[in-house]
Amino acid sequence: YDHVAWVMGTGLATHPTWYLGLSSRSRFEDVQARVLEDENTTCQKPCTPPLWATPSLFCFSIFRSQGYELDLVKAQVERKVGIFSCDEFATLSDTVLPVSGGVLTLQIPPCETVGVSKDGTAANTLIFMQAWNVIKNDGRYAKHDWTIKADPDAVLIVPRLRQKLLPHTGKNVFMKNCMKWTGIGWPMMFGSLEAYTTQAMETYYAGADKCKTNLQWQAWGEDLYMGICLNMLGAGSEFDGNIIGDNVCKGANCADGVTASYHPFKSAESWFQCHDQAVR
């Protein structure tokens, strides 16, 4: 694993002639097959890679190790729903801990208490800057068409989300999902569900330092920051008001038959009640 991870994170960039035919979007199994050709390698023959749907989704959630979110995520893992029905997924927390079914969290610096943003939400941009760095270093996002960040209390219906994202796949865009008001700044991207093409993610990573230096982000929520940052860096956006049913936007009607995510449902009981209504 370490050898393949080095190739994907460092070797492809520093020694491209060693790995002809591979790129940053190559799958882990393809890189492993190439490493297997090296003399004295300890790598084993790779497994047959799983089939991915179209568009392919890399999904992740961030949660604190203390509080209600861990139990909520464990329940989703056990039923393989929410982000755990995406093609690949990750969980991030302030410590490395087992979730369920062999799932381990990736660690970000401790999720310290944050202030209140100018919009009345959490001023959590710095935490998510660190989280996006973890996703970059993990590297799996780059193999997929879209990167999805979903809150643990968002009820994600993956087949509907794929359908809504398909027309925009391959573009350098992120999705705006709420038209609560009209006028300057609307529609917006609300952070219970965020969707970015791989092209938009590469745009962000190439210019993240510029955004951190030039934007006055300290009193912003992370969703506002990402939208403004990507706009500044030249990424585009698309709007779909049926990506989220959020009680801080248009409301959450789990039985509407069209929406791709409903928020917030903070107990396992209410989360699965909404989920089962949605997929009925």
N, C-alpha and C positions, 0 to 999 in steps of 0.2 A: 504494500500500500504506500509506504513512504517513498519508494522509488518512483512509482507512477505519479504520486502527488507532486514530487519534485519536477518531473518532466512537464506536467501540466501547469505548474506555477512558475517555474524558472527555466527549465531546459528548452522549451519551445521558443522562448523569447531570446535566450542567450546563445543557443546553438541550433538554429533552425535547420541547418544542413544535416544534422544528425537524425532528424525526424521528418524526412520528406513525406509529404502526403498527409501529415497531421497538422492541426491548427488548434487555436484556443477553443474552438467549438467541437473538437473531436470528443467522442465519448470515452469514458474511463476504460471500457473494455477494449476499445481500439488501441489506446495508448498501451495498455497492458500487453496486448498481442505484439506490439512493436518492441517493448522492453524484453519480452520473452526471447527475442532474437539475439540479444546481447550475450557475449561470452561470459560465463560464470555467473549468470543471473540467478537469483533465488526466486524470481517470480514464477508463479504457477500459471497454467493455461487459463485464460479468462473464461468466465461463464458466457453463455449466449446472452447478448444484451436484451433486455425486455423491450417489447414494442411500446412506443409512445403514441399518444393520440395527436390529432392535428386541430389546432396548434398545440404544441407541447408546453406544459406549465411547470415551472419550478416555484413552489409555494413555501412560505415560511410564516411563523408566528413568533412573537416575543412575549415572554411572560416572566413575572417574578417567581422566585423559588418559594416565597412565602405568600400565602393568600389563596383565594378561591381558584385562580387560573390553572394551577397544576392539576387539580382534580378534573377540571373541565377538559383540559387537553388529554389527560389519560383516557377519559371516556370516549373521546373522538378517535384516539388511536385504536382502541379496542374494537370499534365498529368500522374502522377504515373509512371515515367520512370527513367532511371538511377538507382541510389542506392535505389530509392523509389519503385522499383519493386523487391527488394530483400525480403527475408522472414521477416527479421527485419532490422531496420536501425536506425542510429542516425546522428545528425548534431552537430558539435562542433564549438564554436566561442568564442570570447573574452568577450562576455557578454551573458546573457540569453535574448533571444528575440524570438518573434513568427515569424515563417517562413511563413507558409500557411497551411490551412487545419488542424489546431490544432497541428502542429508540432512545438515543442519548442527546442531551442538549449541547449545542455549541455555546461557548462562554463569551459573554460580553462583560465589560466592567460593571460593577454593581449598579443596579437600577436605583440610584439614590432618589430621595424625594425631589420632585421638580416643582417649579412655580406654576403660575397660571398665565396662559398666553393672553394676548390682547383680545382674542376671540372668546375667552372664557374656558378654553380647553387647556390641556397640559402643555407647558412650555418644555417640551421633551426633545428638542432638536439635537442636542449634543449626544444624548443616549442613542438616537437613531443614526447619527453620523458614525458612531462606533459600531453599531449593528451592521450598517451597510459595508463597512470595512471587513467585518467577519464574513459576510456573504461573498465579498470579492475574493477573499483568501480561500474560502471553501471552493469556489470555482465552478460549482455545478450549474449555477444560473446561466453561464455562457453557452451551455449545450442546448438550451431550450429557446423557444420562441418568445415566451413571456416570463417575467418574474412577478409573482403575486405576493404582496404582504397583506395578511389578513389578521385582524385582532382575534384572540381566542374566543371572544364572546360573539363573533360574527358567524352566522350560520351560512356557510358557503356551499352552493349547489354547483359543483364543477361542470357538469355537462352544459348547463345554461351559460356559464361564464365562457366556456370555449366558443360557443355559438356567437356570443356577442363580440368576442375579441377577433374572431376569424377575419372579418373584412379589413382589419387594421394591421394584421400580421405582416411583418417585414418592413414596416415603416419605422421611422425614428420618432416615436410618440409615447405619451402616457395618456391614461384615461381620466377625464373629468367625469364626475358621477353625481353631482348635486346641483340643481338649479332652485335653491330655496328662495332666492331673491333674483331680481333682475338688476342690471346696471354694471358698473365697473367692478371687475373682479369675479363676475359670475359668468358661466358656471365654475364650480370649484371641484377639486379632488378632495373628498372627505376620507379620512385615514382609516376607517374601519375596514376598507378594502382598497388597496392600491394596485394598479396594474401598469407595468412598464414593459415595452418590447426590449429585447436584448440590445437593439441598437440604441435605445434611450439609456439603458444601463451603462453601456460603453461611453456614451456622451457624458453621463454623470461622473463616472470614474475618471475620465480624462480631465474634467474641469472641477472636481470636488474642492480642491484647494482654493481655486479662484472664488467659488461660491462662499466658502468659509471665511475668506479674507475680505471680500467686497460687500457681502450682504449683512444687514443688521438683523441677524436671525435670533438673537438671544431671547427675545420675548415671543417667539413664534412657536406654534405647533409644528411638528415635523412634516405634516402633509402640506401645509402652506409653504414651508421652506423648500421641499422637493419640487413643488410646482413652479415656484419663482426661480429656483436655481436652474431647472431644466429649460425654462423659457429663456433665461439669460444666456444659456450655453447653446441655444439654437435648436433644441428639440421642439417638436410640435405637440399638439394635443388633439384628442377627439373627445366628443361628449356622448354618453349614453346614460340617460336618466334611469334606466332599468337595471343598471349594474348593482345598485344598492337600494335596499329599503331600510332606511336608517331613521330612527326616531328623532335624531337631531337634524334630519333633512325632510323628506316627504312622509316619513312614517314607515312602519314595518308591518305589512300584511302577509303573513306566511302562506296564505292560501291563494295568493293572486295568480299563481301559475306562470309568471314571467320573470320575476326578479331573480338575480343570481346570488344575492347575499342579503341577509336580514340581520339587524343589529339594534340594540344589544340584548343578549340572552345570557345571563351571568351564572345560572345554575345549570347543571347537567340536565335536570328535569325539564326546565323551560327550553333549553337549547334543542333537545331531542324532540320535544313536543312541536316546536317550530319546524325542525327538519322533516319530521314525519308528515306534517301537514303539507309541506312544500312538495314532497316527492310522491305524494299519494296519487 
